[in-house]
């Protein structure tokens, strides 16, 4: 160990500034990978062990320094690949979602307290809340939960990203457009129709939202061979699961029946219609089909296309902090919303307070499970084992 002492620096941090209190100070090391490897080996030889995935964040949670929502935000911050993802994760770590849930839980607890008090003094005839007030309060809670669930879609888009599929008939400029969006020559581009036979994908950052852009084979009625036929089938499958469709029509050639069929098939879907090859004379009016003129040769219209893709996906970032929900949050908040809605409807029907309280306590239990005040051990294990080592 002596030979590495020059590269080993220890720094004791005040326990009040650390998320996981411990009598052992953290050790900060610097040096080459060889030095770090030697130090780790020496530590393991002296009885130390490698931290488990998520161990330090779990300690912070168990010691009450952060709640479960904030612990999950640490993982999201580690996994962030765009500035918007990092900002949203940091907002979550600062308590954006926690604050909204706390506000709703406070209303819920006040309602529970008044209903419980009415039950405690039945003979005296005290009623601390009327039926209409109960229904109104629960209706307000349901509305707040609905608004929170509405953010779940945007949160999923920011956290998990979106899939944008480029579709069109052969040789309309799909692969050239794909390359411009990808920022590199990923797809082979030739004058030969049907060059693209399989799906090509590229992960790109568009306005802070991670998009997986998919280039597909040109779709037409008669395939030249079995390989092209399979490529067309895969293109149709990709089209069905896309979050956003980029429908490419050749702006320099007259529209054909397959173009019109594609427009009809994608009507009603989130899409951006592109009139490609805008550097050549136009053969039809792009405004007639609400199409965006784009040139992959000069990059004209590419920035506008990126903006339109975000708009079509309803993924435009808000300036205010976004209280995003992951799958676990969404399921629990949905259950809380359903329980509060049942209580609201029961209050309108004049059901006894005991039954209203059962619904309200169920909703509160869901809140507790979101924040980790009451969460099964197997759920905690699943959450923290997804962290990288030691975080």
Residue pairs with C-beta under 8 A, 6 or more apart in sequence:
1 42
4 31
4 35
4 38
4 39
4 42
7 29
7 30
7 31
7 35
7 39
8 27
8 29
8 39
9 28
9 29
9 30
10 25
10 27
10 28
11 25
11 26
11 28
12 25
13 25
13 26
15 21
15 22
18 26
19 56
19 57
19 59
19 60
19 65
19 66
20 56
20 57
20 59
20 60
20 63
20 65
21 63
21 65
22 59
29 35
29 36
29 39
31 39
44 50
50 389
50 390
51 389
51 390
52 385
52 389
52 390
53 384
53 385
53 386
53 387
53 388
53 389
53 390
53 391
54 71
54 75
54 383
54 384
54 385
54 386
54 387
54 391
55 384
55 390
55 391
56 390
56 391
57 66
57 71
57 74
57 75
57 384
57 387
57 391
58 71
58 380
58 384
60 66
60 71
61 67
61 68
61 71
61 372
66 74
66 93
67 98
67 371
67 372
67 373
68 370
68 371
68 372
68 375
68 380
68 383
69 92
69 97
69 98
69 101
69 329
69 370
69 371
69 372
70 92
70 93
70 95
70 98
71 372
71 383
71 384
72 92
72 326
72 328
72 383
73 89
73 90
73 92
73 93
74 89
74 93
74 387
74 391
75 383
75 386
75 387
75 391
76 85
76 88
76 89
76 92
76 159
76 326
77 86
77 89
77 90
77 93
78 387
78 388
78 391
79 85
80 86
80 89
81 203
81 205
81 210
82 205
82 208
82 209
82 210
83 208
84 158
84 207
84 208
84 209
84 317
85 158
85 159
85 208
85 210
87 208
88 155
88 158
88 159
88 322
88 324
91 321
91 322
91 323
92 323
92 324
94 321
96 321
96 322
96 323
97 323
97 324
97 325
97 329
98 371
99 323
100 144
100 148
100 323
101 367
101 370
101 371
103 144
104 141
104 144
104 145
104 148
104 367
105 364
105 367
107 137
107 140
107 141
107 144
108 141
108 340
108 360
108 363
108 364
108 367
109 364
110 137
111 129
111 134
111 137
111 138
111 141
111 360
112 357
112 360
112 361
112 364
114 128
114 129
115 128
115 129
115 134
115 353
115 356
115 357
115 360
116 357
117 126
117 128
118 126
118 127
118 128
118 129
118 353
119 353
119 354
119 357
129 137
131 347
131 348
131 350
134 343
134 347
134 356
135 344
135 347
135 348
138 340
138 341
138 343
138 344
138 347
138 356
138 360
139 344
141 340
141 363
142 337
142 340
142 341
142 344
145 333
145 336
145 337
145 340
146 337
148 323
148 325
148 333
149 325
149 330
149 333
149 334
149 337
151 322
151 323
151 324
151 325
152 324
152 325
152 329
152 330
152 333
153 314
154 314
154 315
154 318
154 322
154 324
155 322
155 323
155 324
155 325
155 326
156 324
156 325
156 326
157 209
157 243
157 313
157 314
157 315
158 208
158 209
158 315
158 317
158 322
158 324
159 324
159 326
160 210
161 203
161 209
161 210
161 211
161 212
162 209
162 210
162 211
162 212
162 243
162 244
162 313
162 315
163 211
163 212
163 214
163 241
163 242
163 243
163 244
164 181
164 211
164 212
164 213
164 214
164 242
164 243
164 244
164 245
164 246
164 309
164 313
165 213
165 214
165 216
165 238
165 239
165 242
165 244
165 245
165 246
166 174
166 177
166 178
166 181
166 213
166 214
166 215
166 216
166 246
166 248
167 174
167 216
167 219
167 235
167 238
167 239
167 245
167 246
167 247
167 248
167 262
167 266
168 174
168 218
168 219
168 247
168 248
168 249
168 250
168 259
168 262
168 276
169 218
169 219
169 220
169 256
169 258
169 259
169 262
170 193
170 194
170 217
170 218
170 219
170 220
171 191
171 192
171 193
171 194
171 218
171 250
172 218
172 248
172 249
172 250
172 276
173 248
173 250
173 276
173 277
173 296
174 196
174 215
174 216
174 218
174 248
174 276
175 187
175 188
175 189
175 195
175 196
175 200
175 215
176 187
176 189
176 276
176 296
176 297
177 246
177 248
177 274
177 276
177 294
177 296
177 305
178 186
178 187
178 200
178 202
178 213
178 215
179 185
179 186
179 187
179 189
179 296
180 296
180 299
180 302
181 202
181 204
181 206
181 211
181 213
181 302
181 305
181 306
182 202
182 204
182 213
183 204
184 202
186 200
186 202
186 215
187 196
187 200
187 215
188 195
188 196
189 195
193 218
194 217
194 218
194 224
194 228
196 215
196 216
196 217
196 218
196 231
197 217
197 227
197 228
197 230
197 231
198 217
198 231
198 234
199 214
199 215
199 216
199 217
199 234
199 235
199 238
200 214
200 215
201 212
201 213
201 214
201 215
202 212
202 213
203 210
203 211
203 212
203 213
204 210
204 211
204 213
205 211
206 306
206 309
206 310
207 306
207 307
207 310
207 315
207 316
207 317
208 317
209 310
209 313
209 315
209 317
211 244
211 309
214 238
214 242
216 231
216 234
216 235
216 238
216 239
217 228
217 231
217 232
217 234
217 235
218 232
218 235
219 232
219 235
219 236
219 258
219 262
220 232
220 258
221 258
223 229
223 231
223 232
239 245
239 266
242 269
243 270
243 313
244 270
244 271
244 272
244 309
244 312
244 313
245 266
245 269
245 270
245 271
245 272
246 271
246 272
246 274
246 305
246 309
247 262
247 263
247 266
247 271
247 272
247 273
247 274
248 274
248 276
249 255
249 259
249 263
249 273
249 274
249 275
249 276
249 289
249 291
250 259
250 275
250 276
250 277
251 275
251 276
251 277
251 278
251 280
251 282
251 283
251 284
251 286
251 291
251 293
252 276
252 277
252 280
252 281
252 282
252 283
253 283
254 283
254 284
255 284
263 273
263 289
270 312
270 313
270 314
271 312
272 292
272 305
272 308
272 309
272 312
273 289
273 290
273 291
273 292
274 291
274 292
274 293
274 294
274 301
274 305
275 282
275 284
275 286
275 289
275 291
275 292
275 293
275 294
276 294
276 295
276 296
277 295
277 296
277 297
278 293
278 294
278 295
278 298
278 300
278 301
279 295
279 297
279 298
279 300
282 293
286 292
286 293
292 301
292 304
292 305
292 308
293 300
293 301
294 300
294 301
294 302
294 304
294 305
295 301
296 302
310 316
325 333
328 370
328 379
328 383
329 370
332 366
332 367
332 369
332 370
333 366
333 370
335 362
335 363
335 366
336 362
336 363
336 364
336 366
336 367
337 363
339 359
339 360
339 362
339 363
339 366
340 359
340 360
340 363
342 359
343 356
343 359
343 360
343 363
346 355
346 356
346 359
347 356
365 374
367 373
368 374
368 375
369 375
369 379
372 380
